[in-house]
């Protein structure tokens, strides 16, 4: 009766703390539990068999075997639970680090220009690329940041800025993790190759007047370089 009460009390204690516990790594837990139980069984059997150790065998062979097995399973289970919680918490921390890196870049949109055929230092007219860093499979064990590039090619300036404005608004309407912390979106405009006079100012005007979310515009005097986080 006392054993049942002890098991019930242990179960209630685990249930009360279950939500606050870290993730549990079952694969590690089973392996550690099996190895520890095996080592414990060998140690106990050796202790019973050797005359100078103060552990006596049971009344029967079956009783001794059951006792050894019970103690071994108990020790192995404890070790397995400890290992599972430890490695589960470690994986949680690694997952959170990856998510934070993705969150730091998923609220950023890059704009860079295509070089002209005649002069690589000058940008081709009415052509640019928008780079969007999308949050992918955030709940997976290994979250991913997907880099998506949108090419803009237009016949004139009116169409050029209209297409950019469409893509900008679509990106602003899609929620990202940083929005939950009320962080402003970032639009980085890369000025190499040089797009010409007035282009940066017009793009900034589009961003500032979006009417959807607060945005910060950054002018970068260099060629574009991906902000996608490196794989861990």
Residue pairs with C-beta under 8 A, 6 or more apart in sequence:
21 85
22 85
22 88
22 89
22 92
23 88
23 89
23 91
23 92
24 84
24 85
24 88
25 83
25 84
25 87
25 88
25 91
26 84
28 83
28 84
28 87
29 80
29 81
29 83
29 84
30 80
32 76
32 79
32 80
32 82
32 83
32 84
33 76
33 77
33 79
33 80
33 81
33 83
34 76
34 80
35 76
36 75
36 76
36 79
36 80
37 72
37 73
37 75
37 76
37 77
38 72
38 76
40 71
40 72
40 75
40 76
41 68
41 69
41 72
44 55
44 68
44 71
44 72
45 68
46 53
47 53
47 55
48 55
48 56
48 57
48 64
48 68
57 64
58 64
58 66
58 67
91 141
94 232
95 141
95 142
95 143
97 232
98 142
98 143
98 229
98 232
99 138
99 143
99 177
101 145
101 229
102 133
102 135
102 138
102 143
102 144
102 145
102 177
102 229
103 135
103 176
103 177
103 178
104 178
104 229
105 133
105 145
105 227
105 228
105 229
106 133
106 134
106 135
106 145
106 176
106 177
106 178
107 176
107 177
107 178
107 179
107 183
107 184
107 185
107 186
108 133
108 185
108 186
108 187
108 188
108 227
109 130
109 131
109 132
109 168
109 171
109 185
109 186
109 187
109 188
110 130
110 131
110 187
110 188
110 190
110 224
110 227
111 128
111 129
111 130
111 131
111 164
111 187
111 188
111 189
111 190
111 203
112 128
112 129
112 131
112 189
112 190
112 223
112 224
113 123
113 124
113 127
113 128
113 129
113 190
113 193
113 194
113 195
114 123
114 124
114 127
114 128
114 129
114 193
115 121
115 122
115 123
115 124
115 193
116 122
116 123
116 124
116 125
116 193
117 124
119 193
120 193
121 192
121 193
121 194
122 193
122 194
122 196
123 193
123 194
123 195
123 196
123 199
125 196
126 152
126 153
126 154
126 155
126 156
126 157
126 159
126 160
127 151
127 152
127 153
127 154
128 152
128 160
128 164
128 195
129 149
129 150
129 151
129 152
129 224
130 149
130 150
130 152
130 164
130 167
130 168
130 171
131 147
131 148
131 149
131 150
131 224
131 226
132 147
132 148
132 149
132 150
132 171
133 145
133 146
133 147
133 148
133 227
133 228
134 145
134 146
134 147
134 148
135 143
135 145
135 146
135 176
135 177
136 143
136 144
136 145
136 146
137 143
137 144
138 177
142 232
145 228
145 229
147 226
147 228
150 167
152 160
152 163
152 164
152 167
154 160
154 162
154 163
161 202
161 203
161 206
164 203
164 206
165 206
168 187
168 206
168 207
168 210
169 210
169 212
171 185
172 185
172 210
172 212
172 213
172 215
173 212
178 185
179 213
184 213
184 214
184 215
184 216
185 213
185 214
185 215
185 216
186 215
186 216
186 217
186 218
187 203
187 207
187 215
187 216
187 217
187 218
188 217
188 218
188 220
188 227
189 200
189 203
189 204
189 217
189 218
189 219
189 220
190 220
190 222
190 223
190 224
191 200
191 219
191 220
191 221
191 222
192 221
192 222
192 223
192 224
193 223
200 219
203 217
204 217
207 215
207 217
208 215
208 217
